Amino acid sequence: MDKTFRAFDPHQVLLLPPSLDDWLPEGHLARFVADLVDEVLDLGPVLADYTEKRGYPPYDPRLMVRLLVYGYTTGIRSSRAIERKCADDVAFRFLAADQAPDFRSIARFRRRHLDALADLFTQSLHLAAKLGMVKMGRVALDGTKLEANASKHKAMSYGRLVDKEERVEAELAQLEAKAAALLADAEATDEAEDATFGVDGKDMDLPAELDRREKRLARLQAARAQIEAEAADKTRRHAEDKERRRQDRARTSDEQAVTDAGEAGAAKARPKPKAQANFTDPDSRIMKNSDGAYIQAYNAQAVVDEAHQFITAADVTRNASDALNYTTMLDQSHANTGRHPKQALVDAGYCSETNLEAARDRQLACGTDTFMATGRLAHDEQVPPAPRGRITKNATLKERMARKLRTKPGRKAYSRRKAIVEPVFGQIMTCQNGRQLLLRGEDGARGEWRLLAACHNLRKIFRHAGTAGIAALAS
């Protein structure tokens, strides 16, 4: 055959360029992450944790942060997946300098330094502010349900817990009686002892079934105690709030009376029969997602700036309702950026008398004009125009807010809410594979959500400034 082909030798000794710098094209995201970690990000909190001089030298923290940031930015979040990529993917091999940390090392590093990794979220905001990408003119606040690393089938309601606990206690009593009989027989016959406890067993060892039931009973009791404690705490806060409102009406102030009312309420608290606890991740809750399905989840909150869709505040809560997060999230956004937004757009999930009062006070205190939906619209339903004339003096805060949203400026401003915050959630769920959390517990979920938010912000910086922007950030 006369055709000439390019040289191809599967048995050549070197399959990649001898220099790591030649592995990736210029402007690649991995180069941006490498320069960011090496020259810009403050890894002091991570390095400060290494005080022990003895032992085998660990992997360089810069290497591990490189892998985690790039992995969480591109949707490769599992420690096992990152380990595989360090062998299969050129970008990961470039970031790891051709080293290959095993998945246990990656997972331990992430868990050990989760707080420091979550703090990268605040650093990403400072970098964006340095580039002039955070304007704080208009922000949108919203929440999304993130699947917990636990199955909803591993949850049990309080009513079933009580019933199951009683049954397990009865089974334990029967097993203990049987064990006592076996022990008595074992003292008389060595063969019976070996058959019951094993050749190397001791006469005080419990049979495996009895041990398993005792552990199961302990888990049931712990779950029951958790549900009862949460019910008592909720009732306590409700009673304290009720007493404070009574004192406000009477124009008195007695904190001891508030405390006493809370303790009295907590003492009378009784959990609802359908209140649930999960054995795999006790902090997670069964919540209804946007598709109408019930999942074991956490409620992830985010405040998003309109200019470049930067996340300015990120948090996780165990409460399915968004209403408790209006004030805390806007306060966190101010703490992170040092500025209050001119406008805040929130949906009907945040509408409550408390939040409407907080929105009024916030506008007077810091100038943030809140547009809060007072009800949900049906599909394709249009907001009716505001009625003519002045609003009545005795109109409630909810009526005033509803009228405000029906004005032309109100409709124009609120129409931007979905366009600001919904794409951010979509990008995190799809590009970063962030629909399900990997870490368990509320602290783990919060740290991982903030790491996802940090990587979202860093991707925005990369799209805006590219690898050339590192010089401006490092100066």
Secondary structure, 3 states (H helix, E strand, C coil): CCCCCCCCCCCCCCCCCCCHHHCCCCCCHHHHHHHHHHHHCCCHHHHCCCCCCCCCCCCCHHHHHHHHHHHHHHCCCCHHHHHHHHHHCHHHHHHCCCCCCCHHHHHHHHHHCHHHHHCHHHHHHHHHHHCCCCCCCEEEEEEEEEECCCCHHHEEEHHHHHHHHHHHHHHHHHHHHHHHHHHHHHHHCHHHHHHHHCCCCCCCCCCHHHHHHHHHHHHHHHHHHHHHHHHHHHHHHHHHHHHHHHHHHHCCCCHHHHHHHHHHHHHHCCCCCCCEEECCCCCCEEEECCCCCEEEEEEEEEEEECCCCCEEEEEEECCCCCHHHHHHHHHHHHHHHCCCCCEEEECHHHCCHHHHHHHHHHHHHHCCEEEECCCCCCCCCCCCCCCCCCCCCCCCHHHHHHHHHHCHHHHHHHCCHHHHHHHHHHHHHHCCCCCECCCCCHHHHHHHHHHHHHHHHHHHHHHHHCCCHHHHHHC
